[in-house]
Amino acid sequence: MKLKYIKHIFPDIQVARFNMAVWQKSEEDSLSFIGREVATAGEKGEPDTGILKLFEVNEDGSIIKERVIWRPIYEGINLEDPRVLELPNENLIIGLTSVLRDKK
């Protein structure tokens, strides 16, 4: 398939959104996303951290649902890099990378 155009899914935002997993419910036109949202870069020598959000976007690109599904805990487990595998009967397997952060 040849790429016809690139669409900006989240225009006019003041944060970065990374590593989005995406899926589409059968017989619906909307797309669902899970991704990490980062408002500011980490301090020098430190990684950035951010929340995981769930989005649903309709066919014209409007966000119809946006919800925080996880907040990081410093010096604890951070979740990132979501992946989605669609199974039969509208079931999903969602996988995440977990990172243990400890300044000690």
N, C-alpha and C positions, 0 to 999 in steps of 0.2 A: 504494500500500500504506500502511496506517495503522500507525503505531508503537504497539506493544502494551506494551512495557516496555523499560527500559534495564538492561543487565546489566553489573556491574563485572567486567571480565575479569581484572584483576590486583588483587584486594583485599589489604589488609594489607601493602602494600609501603612502604618508606621512601625511595623514589626517584621521580623523575618519568619518565614514558615518553611520548614525543612522536611524532607523525607516523607512525603505524603503517601499513604496507602489509599487506594481508591477502589470502589466497587459500585455496581449498579444493580438495584433490585430488578428482578425480571418484571416485565410489563409496566415499568415506571420509567419516566424520562429523567428523573433526578439522579445525581451522583452523590455518593457519600465518601467522605475523606476522613482519615485520622492522620494528624501530623503534629510535629513539635513546633511550638511558637516561642520565639526568643525576642524579648523586648530590648535587651542590652547585651553587649559582648561581655564575656568574662574578663576578670582582671588579668593583667599581664601574667602569663604562665599558667593561667587557670582556664578550663573549658567554660564555654557558655552553658547556661542551663535554661530550661524553659518548660512550660506546661505542655501537656498533650490535649489537643482539642478535637472534637468531632464536629464535622460540618456536613450539611446537606445543601447542595446547590441545584437549582432547577435549570431547565434547558436554556433559559435566557441569561444564565450566569448569576442570578440573584441568590444570595444566601437565605435559605428558608429555615435553617436550624444551625445554631452554633452553641456548643456546650463544652466547658472544661471537663475533661474526664480523669485528669490526674495532675497533681501538683508535686514538684520535686521536693525532696527533703534533704537539706544539706547534711553532709556526713552520713548519708544513708544510700539507699538504692535509688537510682535515677533510671527512668524508662525512656527509651527512644527508638528510632528506626522501625516504626510499625510496618508490618507486612500482612497482607490478607490473602487467604486462599478461599475461593468460593467453592462450596460443596453443593450437592443436590439438595433440593427442598428448601432453598433460601437460607441454608446454614452457612456460617463462616467460621474459619479458624483464623484468629488474629495472633500474630507472633510479635514479640517486642525484644529488643536488646536491653538487658539490664546492666547497669554500670554501678559498681560500688565505689563511692567517693569517700575518702577519709584523709583529712589533712595530716593526721598523725603518721 
